[in-house]
Amino acid sequence: MSSSQTLFSSVPRIINYNNTMTFPSTHLSDISKEIYDPRITKPFAIICLFIGSIGNSLSFVVFTNKELRIYSTFRYLAYLAIVDLCVLYCGLGHIILRDYFKFDIRTSHLVLCKLHTFFTYITTQLSSWVLALVSIDRAVACTIMQKHFCKAQSADRIFAGMCLAVSIINSHILFFMGKQRTIYAQRLTNSSSLVLTTLQTT
């Protein structure tokens, strides 16, 4: 049983035949506070996005310097700076939009939810794999294969192939990911409860 199911199982509710669940409003406020507290994530997201954007931007500028970009290791590190920027804006951008602008990209539309999940997965995975490539590149540089492997052009081709491979691996998110769930809330006129109706469409 998941944590969300455990949390809801402890809350009194009435399940009707029309797929409607009735929760006391006091319990709903407790649930929202237990699951998520924007007072913590609001400043955290802004500070991390600011510091991360400056750090990765400076890294990209340094590693693309004319004297450094001819080496495969620095080419990988330049790609890593770009990928890490994408990770920051996919993850923290979602939090900032939700906390400051009351717009949740994952609940606004099914297509947007799929795209955001897809890019979040591939960027975080690419970040780890590029770090692994840097280590492999340094190890190969100590062998006789360095003339074939440790080149800027080889780094470009390997990174492009890795992007394609990671995209294919995670392509199921775009084509086969879950269902759309719409939750309608209506306050009852004769009580202090809320009625939550859940409809699912493929």
C-alpha positions in Angstrom: 0.0 0.0 0.0 1.4 3.4 -1.0 1.8 6.3 1.4 -1.1 8.2 -0.2 -3.4 5.2 0.2 -2.4 4.9 3.8 -3.1 8.6 4.4 -6.5 8.5 2.8 -7.4 5.2 4.5 -7.2 6.9 7.9 -9.7 9.6 6.8 -13.4 9.1 7.2 -15.2 9.0 3.8 -18.4 8.0 2.2 -18.1 6.3 -1.2 -21.3 6.5 -3.3 -22.2 4.4 -6.4 -21.5 7.3 -8.7 -17.8 7.2 -7.9 -18.1 10.1 -5.5 -16.1 10.3 -2.3 -17.1 12.6 0.5 -14.5 13.9 2.9 -14.9 16.3 5.9 -13.4 19.6 5.0 -11.2 19.6 8.2 -9.5 16.4 7.1 -8.9 17.7 3.6 -6.9 20.7 5.0 -4.9 18.3 7.2 -4.1 16.1 4.2 -2.9 19.0 2.1 -0.6 20.2 4.9 0.8 16.7 5.4 1.5 16.1 1.8 3.0 19.4 0.7 4.1 22.6 2.4 4.9 25.5 -0.1 6.5 27.5 2.7 9.5 25.3 2.5 9.8 24.9 -1.3 9.2 28.5 -2.3 12.5 30.0 -1.1 14.4 26.7 -1.7 13.4 26.6 -5.4 14.3 30.2 -6.1 17.7 30.1 -4.4 18.7 26.8 -6.0 17.6 27.9 -9.4 19.5 31.2 -9.1 22.7 29.6 -7.9 22.5 26.7 -10.3 21.8 28.9 -13.3 24.8 31.1 -12.6 27.1 28.1 -11.9 26.2 26.1 -15.0 26.2 29.1 -17.3 29.7 30.0 -16.1 30.8 26.4 -16.5 29.5 26.3 -20.1 31.3 29.6 -21.0 34.6 28.3 -19.5 34.5 24.8 -21.1 33.6 26.2 -24.5 36.7 28.4 -24.5 38.6 28.0 -27.8 41.6 26.5 -26.0 39.5 23.9 -24.1 36.8 22.8 -26.4 39.2 20.9 -28.6 39.5 18.3 -25.8 36.9 15.6 -25.4 36.8 15.9 -21.6 35.9 19.5 -21.6 33.4 18.9 -24.4 31.6 16.4 -22.2 31.7 18.9 -19.3 30.2 21.6 -21.5 27.4 19.2 -22.4 26.9 18.4 -18.7 26.4 22.1 -17.9 23.6 22.3 -20.5 22.0 19.1 -19.3 22.1 20.3 -15.7 20.5 23.6 -16.6 17.7 21.6 -18.2 17.4 19.5 -15.0 17.1 22.7 -12.9 14.4 24.3 -15.0 12.4 21.1 -15.4 12.4 20.3 -11.7 12.5 23.7 -10.0 10.5 25.4 -12.8 7.6 23.1 -12.1 7.8 23.9 -8.3 8.0 27.7 -9.0 5.0 27.7 -11.4 3.0 25.7 -8.9 3.9 27.7 -5.8 4.0 31.3 -7.1 1.6 31.2 -10.1 -0.8 28.4 -9.0 -0.2 26.5 -12.3 0.7 22.8 -12.1 1.9 21.7 -15.4 1.3 18.0 -14.5 -2.4 18.5 -13.8 -3.3 21.1 -16.4 -3.2 18.7 -19.4 -2.3 15.1 -20.0 0.1 16.0 -22.9 1.9 18.6 -20.8 2.2 16.1 -18.0 3.7 13.5 -20.4 6.2 16.0 -21.9 7.3 17.3 -18.5 7.8 13.8 -17.2 9.6 12.7 -20.3 12.1 15.6 -20.3 12.6 15.3 -16.5 13.5 11.6 -16.9 15.9 12.0 -19.9 17.7 15.1 -18.5 18.4 13.5 -15.1 19.5 10.3 -16.7 21.7 12.1 -19.2 23.3 14.1 -16.4 24.5 10.8 -14.7 25.6 9.2 -17.9 27.7 12.3 -19.0 29.5 12.1 -15.7 30.2 8.5 -16.4 31.5 9.4 -19.9 33.9 11.9 -18.3 35.4 9.1 -16.1 35.6 6.7 -19.1 37.2 9.3 -21.2 39.9 10.0 -18.6 40.5 6.2 -18.3 40.8 5.7 -22.0 43.1 8.6 -22.3 45.7 6.6 -20.5 45.6 3.8 -23.1 46.6 3.4 -26.7 42.9 4.0 -27.8 43.0 7.7 -27.0 43.7 8.6 -30.6 40.3 7.2 -31.6 38.2 7.8 -28.6 39.5 11.0 -27.0 38.5 13.5 -29.7 36.1 16.4 -29.7 34.3 14.9 -32.7 34.0 11.6 -31.0 32.6 13.3 -27.9 29.9 15.0 -30.0 28.9 11.7 -31.7 28.9 9.8 -28.5 26.8 12.4 -26.7 24.3 12.6 -29.6 24.0 8.8 -29.6 23.4 8.8 -25.8 20.7 11.4 -26.1 19.0 9.2 -28.8 19.3 6.1 -26.7 17.9 7.7 -23.5 15.0 9.2 -25.5 14.1 5.8 -27.0 14.4 4.1 -23.6 11.9 6.6 -22.1 9.7 7.0 -25.1 7.1 4.8 -23.4 6.2 7.8 -21.2 4.9 9.7 -24.3 2.9 6.8 -25.8 1.8 4.5 -23.0 1.8 6.6 -19.8 -1.3 6.3 -17.6 -4.6 7.9 -17.7 -6.0 11.4 -17.3 -7.7 11.9 -14.0 -10.0 14.9 -13.5 -11.1 15.7 -9.9 -14.2 17.9 -9.5 -14.9 19.5 -6.1 -18.3 20.7 -5.0 -19.2 22.1 -1.6 -22.4 20.7 -0.2 -25.0 23.3 0.8 -26.4 21.4 3.8 -23.1 20.4 5.4 -19.4 21.4 5.8 -18.2 18.5 3.6 -16.6 18.4 0.1 -17.6 16.0 -2.6 -14.8 14.8 -4.8 -15.8 13.1 -8.1 -13.0 11.4 -10.0 -13.4 10.6 -13.7 -10.9 8.6 -15.7 -10.4 8.6 -19.4 -7.9 6.7 -21.5 
